[in-house]
Amino acid sequence: MLEALKKRRAIRNFESREVERDKIETLLAAATYAPNDRMREPWHFYVLQGESLKHYEQVALDYLQKRFPVKPHLVKSSMKAITNTPLIIVVTSAIVEGDEGATKDNVFAVSSAIMSMWLMAEQLGLGMVWRTRGVGLVHDTALHDFIGASGQEQLVGTLCIGYPAEEIASEKKRTPFAEKTTWL
């Protein structure tokens, strides 16, 4: 498992080929085995491909043009992140009315579900990047409205998934755990 974690990478460049439905379903199944408080299973997945993905591209473009009206180069480079992605899965977390602690716990569980999907993607020969800002639209209402999420859901991640366009062989630099650990 440690070797799998060391090899995990954020993949941003994908081949144009579609991801097969059985692989998408395997990713979703892996997510549902994430730990979650009181078995609330607080996640919901919105799968975007084909036409829905094209519509999402327009939502993202509108958002970016409004946010960066005098930076067309930034809009163009940001849009590459989704126009070259064959599959996007938007993941939400359930809001527990009147219970801020449970709502936070749900976000933690959904984050674990996303990590499970990421590790499964690697095993299936897929690449993935978890986006929140910019074209991830997690901090804006545009994507929430577009997918039809309820008022009891909050966005946690926009996952761009596909077959990696290139092999990434570089070692990723990490601070040794000893520098981030206090033994009591």
Secondary structure as GFF3:
##gff-version 3
##sequence-region A 1 184
A	DSSP	alpha_helix	2	7	.	.	.	ID=ss1
A	DSSP	alpha_helix	21	31	.	.	.	ID=ss2
A	DSSP	three_ten_helix	37	39	.	.	.	ID=ss3
A	DSSP	beta_strand	43	48	.	.	.	ID=ss4
A	DSSP	alpha_helix	50	67	.	.	.	ID=ss5
A	DSSP	alpha_helix	72	83	.	.	.	ID=ss6
A	DSSP	beta_strand	87	94	.	.	.	ID=ss7
A	DSSP	alpha_helix	100	123	.	.	.	ID=ss8
A	DSSP	beta_strand	127	131	.	.	.	ID=ss9
A	DSSP	three_ten_helix	134	136	.	.	.	ID=ss10
A	DSSP	alpha_helix	141	147	.	.	.	ID=ss11
A	DSSP	beta_strand	153	162	.	.	.	ID=ss12
A	DSSP	three_ten_helix	177	180	.	.	.	ID=ss13
###
